[in-house]
Amino acid sequence: MTAWSPTVLTRVMLAVAVFLSAFPLYWMLVIASRTNADAVAVPPPFLPGGNLGENIVAVLNNEDAKFLLGLTNSFVVASVVTVSVVVISTLAGFSFANLSFKGRNALLVLVLLTMAVPLQQMGVVPLYRLMVSLEWTGTLKAVILPYLLNGFGVFLMTQYTRQAVPMELVEAARVDGAATLRIWWNVVLPAVRPGMAVLGINTFMLMWNDFMWPLIVLTPDNPTVQIAITSLNARFSTNYTLIFAGTALSIIPLIAVFVAFGRQIVGGLMEGAVKA
């Protein structure tokens, strides 16, 4: 089997894709390391300045933004929701893919129907009223509770489990005397780790970047990181350097999550390729 050699056009298209993907990050660092006057200058600067450390300190010391608290709150919310979604979706995916019970197909269709409804937009009023009645407004519980279960996650793990875990493997484990939870823990989980990693990264990123619901149910004294970034604006002007510096700080956890779980995805894909 000979290796495929990329053409010149392929290399050019890859270089363009890399440039378009990386330039916004580079531009963020340029503005974050400059003064606000440089950010609105024409023509704009294209090289980083020397004010990055000063701007980061200004972000962290901004009393209106409460940036460190926002980072902590976002990490707690994203982590709890990610763990819940991955565990529940993996259990549900195993049930729909490898277990037989009455109403299985109807329940799966119901899960798929929930994906067709924009719950965040249509359910914002009843959800807010529920949080008010529970007296949870202004607390992280109000941000966490509506997202503990994800229809897309259930669907994704159902499809992935069907491909990664043959029924013969489950039946062999039952013959050996393994209970259902033991099969899920020892047989299913090792096989679906790449799917769990994809779902975990996607869920963590969505929760980290969520803006509308935290803005509705949280107060400025207890923000998430996205709300804290918007609070970096001055009252009558926009401080681009602080906003970009805060944005640069806010993407560090996302990069760490991609580095940590990206290996699981690549390892799973390579393992599947070798088996194929």
N, C-alpha and C positions, 0 to 999 in steps of 0.2 A: 504494500500500500504506500503510494507516494504522497508526500505532503503537498498540499495545494499552495501555490505561490501567488501571493496577491499581486494584482496589476498596479500600474501607476495610478489609475483612476481610483482604485480602492484605497490606496495609501492617502491620496489627496482628500477623499471623502472622510476618512477616519481622522485626518489631521483637522479638517474643518469642524467635525463633530466634537473633537476634544477641545478645540479653541472656543466654540460656542458654549460648551458646558463649563469650562474653567474661567472664562473671562468675567462672568458676574462675580465669582468669588474673588478674583484678583481685583476687580474694581471696588468691591466692598472693602478690601484691605487698604487700597489706595486712599479712599475717602476717610476710612477710620483712622488713618495715620496723618491726616492733614488737618488744617483749620477749617472753620465753617466758611471763611472767605474763599479758600481754595476750592471748596466743594461747589460753589456757585460761579466760579470764574469761567470766563470764555476767552480762549479755549480751556478746557478742563485739564488738570494735570494727569499724566499717565504713569508717573512713578511714585512709589510710596514716599511719604514724608517721615518726619522724626517725632510725631506727636502721638503715636499709638499708645504708649504707656500712659501718657498724661490723660488721653481720652478715656482709656479703660478705668483709670482711677476716678475720673469724673463720673463715669457711669455708675461705678460701685458706690460712690459717695452721694449720689443723687437721692435726697430724702423723699422726693415725690414719687420716684419710680420704684423704690424698694426692690432693686434688681436681684440681689442675692436671695431674698425671700421668694421672688418670682421663679428663680432657677430651682430652688428647693421644692417649691410647690409643683412645678411642672414635672420635675423628676419623680416625685411621689405619685402624682396622678398618672403619668405615662407608664411608670413601672407597674403599679397595681393593676391598671386596666390591661396592660399587655399580658401579664401573667394570667389574669382571669380569662381573657379572650383565648389565649393559646391553650390553656388547660381545658376549658369548657369545649372549645371547638374541636380539640383532638379527641376528647371523649365522645362528643356527638358524632364526629366523623367516623370513628370506629363503630359506633352503634348503627349508623345508617349504612355503612359499607359492609360490615361483617356480621351483624346480628340480624336475626329474623324475628319480627314482632308485628302484631296487628297495627295497622295505621302508619307503617313506616314511610311509605311513599307519600301519603297525604301530609304527614308532618314535614317531610322534605320539601314538598310543594309549598307549604305554608311558610317555611323558612325562605324559599326563593321569592315568594310574594313580598316579604318584608324588605327585600332588597330593591323592589320596584317603587317603594314609597319613600319620599324624602323626609324621613322622620325628624331630622334636625330642624327643618323649616316648618313642617306641618304640626309637629308635636311640641314646639317651643312654648306655646301658651299653656297647655295642660301640664307640661313638665314643670314649668315655673310655678304654677299654682300648687302642684304637688310638693315642690320644695318649700314653698311658703307654709303650707299646712304642716309639714314635718319640722318646720323651723330650722331648715338646713341652709338657707340662703346665707352667703358669706363664708361658707365652709367648703372644704375640699370634697366632702361627701356628696355635695350637690353636683360636682363636676364628674365624680367617679361613677356614681350609681347608674346613670343612663347608658353608659358605654361598657358595662361589664360583660355583655353578650353581644356578639356581632354575627349577623346573618351571613355576611360574606365569608367570615372565618369558618363557619360551619360548612358552608358549601365547598370552600377551598379544601379543607381537610377531608371532607367526604370523598371528593374526587381524587385527592392525592392518596388516601388510604386504599381506595379501590385498586389503584395501579401498583402501589408499593407493597401491599400485604395480601397475598393470595389467600383464598378461602382454605386451601389445602393446609397452609401453615397454621391457621387458627384451629382447624379441626385436629391437626396433629397435636397441638398444645392441649386441646381438650382431652384427647385420648390419653395423654400423659398425666392427666389429673389436674391441670391448671384451672383455676377459677377465672371468671371474666376479667376482674381487675388485674389479676396476675398476668393474663394474656396481654392486656393493654400496656402494662408496665414493662414487661420483659420482651414482648414480641413486636407490638405495634410502635411504641415510642422510638426504639432504635431505628426502625425502618422509615419513619416519617420525620426525622429530624430536619432535613432540608426544607420540607414544607412548613414546619414549625418556625424555622428561622425566617423564612420569607414572611409568614404571617406576623411574627413578632416584630420584625423591622418595620413592616408597613403600619402596624397598629401603633407602635411607639412613635413613629414619625407623625402620624395623623393626630395623635393626642398631644404631642409636643407642639405642633403648629396650630392646634385648635384655638380659635379666637372668639367666635360669636357667643358660644354658650358660657365660657368663663366670664366674658364681658357682661353677660346678663345676670348671672347668679352670684358673682363674687364682688367684693368691694375693693376700692383702691388700696385699702390697708392690708389686703390679703390677696395679691394678684398672682397670676401665672406669668411666665416670662414674656409671652406675647403682649399681655396687657402692660407689663412693666416697660416694654420697648416703646409703646405708644405714649407712655407717661414721660418719656425723655424729651418730648417737645416742649419748647418754651411756650408761654401763654400766647404771645403775639407773633411768634416766628418759629421756623423749623430749624432745629439744630441737627444738620445732617451728619456731622461727625460723631455725635453721641449716639444717634440712631444706628449708624453703621458699625460703630464700635460695639454697641450692645448686641446687634445682630451677629457680629463675628463671635462674641462670647456665647451666644445662644446656640450656635451650630456645633460647638465642640462636643456636647453630649451625643448629638446625632452621628458625628463622625466616629466617636468611640463605639457606638452601637453597631455601625456598619462594619467597623474593623473586627469587632468581637464576633459577630454572627455571620459576617460574609464568608468566613472560612467554612462554616457549616454548609452554606449553600454550595460553594465551589466543591467541597469535599463530597457532598451528596451527588452533585452532577457528575463528577469524575467517577465515582463509584458506579453510578448507573451506566455511564458510558463503557466502563470496563466490563460490566456484566453483559451489556448488549453485544 
